[in-house]
Amino acid sequence: MTTGQYEEAAAFLVDHDPSSQWTAGSLEQAVKPFAEEGYQGIRTDSKARHAAHMSAKEEGDHWLIEQKLFDNDGAEDLAESLSGWKAEFIVKTQGHLAFAGFSNEHSAK
């Protein structure tokens, strides 16, 4: 998404609120603060996707899945790339996965 391919990304996402849907514009707005902090993109290699960087907790009728995001800055040491941002997903008990958005650990939700 941080590469500007918002239309393509929106086609794959379902919003956690059934009355709305992710669009290219809403994704661009969600990613904008990440980019404004100077991050070059989201690292997607196996080190960044490792289970140690993900959490899951049950919240009533759904699970909240959080994945830490790492800057795609080319740093060899993953700790140097930790952005403080995370992607959030909601999994309904019926198996429905929805993208809930991005958040920054340093700001209030």
C-alpha positions in Angstrom: 0.0 0.0 0.0 2.8 2.4 0.7 3.9 2.0 -3.0 0.8 3.9 -4.1 -1.2 0.8 -5.4 -4.3 1.8 -3.4 -6.8 0.6 -6.0 -5.3 -2.9 -6.1 -5.0 -3.1 -2.3 -8.6 -1.9 -1.8 -9.8 -4.7 -4.0 -8.5 -7.3 -1.5 -9.7 -5.7 1.7 -13.0 -6.0 3.6 -13.8 -3.3 6.2 -14.6 -4.5 9.7 -17.7 -2.3 9.5 -20.1 -3.9 7.1 -21.7 -0.5 6.2 -18.4 0.8 4.7 -15.7 -0.5 2.4 -12.0 0.4 2.0 -11.4 2.6 -1.1 -8.2 3.8 -2.7 -8.8 7.2 -1.1 -9.4 5.8 2.4 -6.4 3.6 2.2 -4.2 6.5 1.0 -5.4 8.5 4.0 -4.7 5.6 6.4 -1.2 5.2 5.1 -0.4 9.0 4.9 0.8 9.4 8.5 3.2 6.5 8.1 4.7 8.0 5.0 4.8 11.5 6.5 7.0 10.1 9.3 9.5 9.3 6.6 9.1 5.6 6.3 9.8 4.3 2.8 7.4 1.4 2.8 6.3 -1.7 4.7 8.9 -4.5 4.9 7.2 -7.8 4.0 10.0 -10.3 4.2 9.9 -13.4 6.4 11.7 -11.7 9.2 9.2 -8.9 9.4 6.2 -11.4 9.1 7.6 -13.6 11.9 5.1 -14.7 14.5 7.0 -12.8 17.2 5.8 -9.6 15.7 2.1 -10.6 15.7 -0.4 -10.8 18.5 -3.9 -12.1 18.6 -6.5 -11.6 21.3 -10.1 -12.6 21.6 -12.6 -9.8 22.1 -16.1 -11.0 22.4 -17.4 -12.2 19.0 -14.1 -11.5 17.2 -10.3 -11.7 17.4 -8.1 -8.7 17.1 -4.9 -9.5 15.2 -2.1 -7.0 15.3 1.1 -7.1 13.1 4.0 -4.8 13.9 5.2 -2.9 10.8 8.8 -2.4 9.8 10.2 0.2 7.5 11.4 -1.1 4.2 14.6 0.9 4.6 17.0 -1.9 3.7 18.5 -2.1 7.2 19.9 -5.6 7.9 19.0 -5.4 11.6 15.2 -5.7 11.9 15.2 -3.8 15.2 16.5 -0.7 13.4 13.5 -0.8 11.1 10.8 -1.0 13.8 8.4 1.8 13.0 6.1 1.9 16.1 3.2 1.3 13.7 1.0 -1.8 13.4 -1.7 -3.1 11.1 -4.9 -4.3 12.7 -7.2 -7.0 11.5 -10.5 -8.3 12.9 -11.4 -12.0 12.5 -15.1 -12.7 13.2 -15.9 -16.0 14.8 -17.6 -17.0 11.5 -14.1 -16.9 9.8 -14.5 -13.5 8.2 -11.2 -11.5 8.1 -11.4 -7.7 7.9 -8.7 -5.1 7.8 -9.3 -2.6 10.6 -6.6 -0.1 9.7 -3.2 1.2 10.9 -2.3 2.6 14.3 0.8 4.1 15.9 1.8 2.9 19.3 2.8 6.5 20.1 -0.6 8.0 19.4 -4.1 7.4 20.9 -6.5 5.3 19.0 
